Amino acid sequence: MRKIIVTSGQPFTDIDALACAIAYAELLKKEGKEAEAVLPGSLNKSITKEIKKWELNFSKKPKFNHAKYVLVDISEPNYFAAFVKENDVVEIFDHRYGFEKYWKERLGKNSRIEMVGACATLIWEEFVARVDPLKISELSVNLLSTAIISNTLNFQASVTTQRDKDSFKEMAKITNLPRNWAETYYSEQDKEVEGDIKSAILNDTKNIEPIIVQLELWDSKKIIFKHLKDIEETLAVFGTNNWFLTSPSIIEGRNYLYTKNPKVKKLLEKIINAKFDGDIGTTEKIWLRKEILKKLLIGKL
């Protein structure tokens, strides 16, 4: 029987990909299969210092050459981990549309691309459906619940579904996390971003036109205003002023935006009703980058 590698994309790994890979590898092992979580990308800011202290059982490189692959939190082949052989992909789990037809034709029911807030919700549902009686490690359930908090911006993002809320509620019964975990988790991210904001930016940038930087923070206003110069200097490496930063502020329930490009300001005012005062913009609600990107793509059609 060929071994199964559960993996995601490159060049970085976020909390959703980490949680899904580790948890699904655990599920496959419970079913008697030989599986391993392999994540080559660097861990981005969504995986805090506290989480890095957990015994994260994954590898950076595959231990074997001939394997089948399960992809989590990704479905676009251009961004798969470099070692993945597309013809050997046996399952896909993702929560963003774009490649659902492509994979449905190839994998049928083993393609699970569904619009929920977090891919972690899909993996939790697999545990509930396939492990009876339900048994999951403390590590996996803590990771999955944290991934839902992260990807839904503590349930404030419009991508949040009732399935995300229900899954989190069920997991909360067995997680070993403090009651104020959401605030603790995001506040720790804020500290790490402040400690090295340049790395945080470069590890979470969509290099498209316009270039979009996302920093999800507990208190964006406090950090963004303090580091405007660092942000601008970091983005100068792309050799263009066609960029903007978007920073969902969890505590306020809105985004802060930063750009010096007049055309980008007008575009953001048009597509998400942003209000700019100089180079700083705000929104009336929280927007994820992928939601803004969708609006941008619709505007180009």
N, C-alpha and C positions, 0 to 999 in steps of 0.2 A: 504494500500500500504506500503510495507516494505521500510524503509529508506535506502539510499545509502551512503556508506562511500567511499570516494575517498582517497586512501592512496598509500604508496610506500613500501620501505624496512626499514630494521634496519641493523646496529646499528646507522647510521647517516643519516641525510637528507641534500642533496645538493641543489643548486639553481634550477636545472632542476626539481627535484622532488617537491620542494616547489611550484614553479611556476605552474607546471602542475596540482597539486592537488587543489590548490586554484582556478585556472582559470576554471578547468573542473567542480568543484563543483558549481561555479557561472553559468556555461552554463546549467547544469542540473536544477538549480533553475529557470532559465529563461524559461525552458521547463515545469515548473510546478511540478517538482519532489522535494522531500525532500532529500537534500543532504548535506553532511558535509565533509570538508577536515580534516583528522586525520593523524598526522605525529608524531610518538613516538620517532623517532631518534633525537639525538642531532644535532643542526644546525652546519654544518662544515664551514670551512673558506671561502667557495664560497659564503656564505651569510654574507656579511660584516656588520659592525656596522651601516652604513648608512641605509642599507636595513632593518635591525632589527628595525629601528625607524619607518618604514612604519607600517600601521595598518594591520598586517598579520593575517587574520581571519582563523585560524586553531586551532584544539585541539590536545592535546598530547595523550588523551585517548578517546575511543568511549563513547558516552553518552547513548548508548543503546546496548543491547545484540544481538538482532535479526536484521540482516541487510543483504543487498547485497553489494558486493564490486567491486569497479573499481580500478584496479592497474595501476599506471602511472610510467614510467621510470624504469620499472622492469618487468621481465617475468619469472625469475627463482624462483620456489616455495621455495627453501631452504632459500631465503633471504627476503621473504615477512614479513611484520609486523606480530608480534606473534599472534595478535588477529584475523587474517584473516582466514576464513574457506574456503578452496580451492573450495569446492563444491558450495559455494555461490558467487563465482567470476562471474560477468556478462560481464565485459569488461576488455580488456588489451590494454595498449598503451606502446610501447617500441621501442627503436631505436638500438637494438643490436640483432643479430641473435643467435640461439642456441635452442630456445624453440618455434619457430614459428609453427612447425608441431604439437607439443603437444597441443598448444592452438587453432590452427585452427580446429583441430578435435573436440575440446570441445565447442568452441564459434563461429565458422564460421566467418561471417563478423564482429562480435564484437571483433575479435582479430586483432589488428592493429599493427603489428610488422614490421616496415619498416626501411630501412637503410638511415636515414637522420642524420644530425649532432647533432640535439637536439630533444628530445621528445617534447619540447615546440613548435616546428614547427608543429607537428601532432595536437596538441591541438588548435593552432591558425587556422589551416585548418578546424577543426571541427566548430569553431566559424563562419568562413566565409561561410561554407556550410549550417549551421543550424540556424543561427540567421539573419533574414532578416526583417527589415534593420539591418545591422551590428551594434551591441551595446555591448561594453565591458567596464568594469570599468578601471579607470586609474591604480589602483593597479595591476590588472591582466595583462594588456598590458605592463606595466613597468617591471613586473616580467618575463613575457614570452620573451620579447626582450633581457633582461639581461641574461636569461638562454641560449639564442642562442649565444650571445657574449661569454659566459663562455664555453659552450660545444664545440664550433668551434675554440676556442682560437683566438677570434677576426677574424674569417674566414680564419685562416692560417692552420688549421688542415686538413689533407687529407680527413677526413670524411665529410667535408663541402659539401653540395649539393646546386644546384641552388634553390631548394625549401627553404632551410634555408635563402639564400640571399633574395629571393623574399618575404618571410614572414617578415623578418626583415625590408625590405624596406617599406612594407605596414604598419607595426606597427609604424615605425618612423614618420608617418604622424599624429599619434594620441598620441604618448607617451609624457610624461612630464619629459623628461630627458635632461641634458645639452649636447651640441654637442660633448664635449670631454668625454662623459660618460664612454667609454671603458677604456681610460687611467685612469680616476678617479677611476673606479671600481677596476681595477687590482692594481693600486698603493696603494689603501686602503688595499687590501689583503696583499700586500708586508709588509706594516706596521704592520698588525696584526700577520703575520707569524713571523716577527722579534721580536715582543713583547712576543710571547710564541711559539717558534718553536717546542718544544717538543710536545705540544698538537696538533699543526698543523700536525705533522708527524703521531702521533698515531690515529688521526681522519681521515686519508686518506691513509691507508696502506692496501694493498692486502696481506693477510697472506697465501700465497701459496709458492711453491718452484720454483724459488727463491722468497723471499719476495720483493715486489715492493712498494716503497714509491713514491708518486707523489706530487710535489708542483708546481702548476701552478702560475707563477709569471710574473710581468711586466719586472723586471730586475733580472733574476736568478743569473747571475754572481756576482753581488754585494752582494747578500744574502748568496749564497751557500758557497763561499770562506770564508766568515766571520764566518760561523757556522758549519764548518766541525766537530769539536769536539762534539758539541751538538747533531748533527745528529748521529754520531757514538755511543755516550753514550745512546741515546734514543733507537736505534735499538738493543743494547746489551740485552734488555729485552727479545728478542726472542730466546736467547741462541744459536745463530748460526751466522756465517759470510756469509751465503748464502743469501745476500740481495744486492739490489742496489737502489739508489735514482735516479729518473728521474725528471727533472725540466724544462718544456717548458718555454723559455724566450721570451715573446711576442715581446718585443722591438727589439730583435735580429733575431727572426725567426728561432731559433734552440734550441736544448735541451742541458742542462748540466747534466752529469751523474756522480755519485759518488759511488764507491765500492772499497773495499780492497781485494776482492776475485779474484785471477787470472783467474779462470775458468769462472766467470761471465763476466769479461772483454772480454775474447776471444769470449764468446757467443754473447755479444752485438756487438762486431766488426763484427761478422759473419752475424747476422740477420738484423742489421740496419746500418751497415757500420760506426759504431762509431770509433772515433779516440781518443786514450787515451794518456795522458801525466801524468805518475804516476797514481794516483788514480782518476783523473778527466778526464772525457771523454766529447766529444762534437759530435753533429750530424750536417749534412748539411742542415737539414730541421727540422720542428717541428713534434714531434711524441707524440700522446696521449698514455697513459698507455695501454688502451685497444687495440691499434694498435700493440704495442710491445708485449702484451700478446698473441695476435692472431699469431704473428710471432713465438713466443715461442711454442705455441701449435702445429702449423704446423710442426715445427722442430722436435717435438716428435713423429709425425705420421710415 
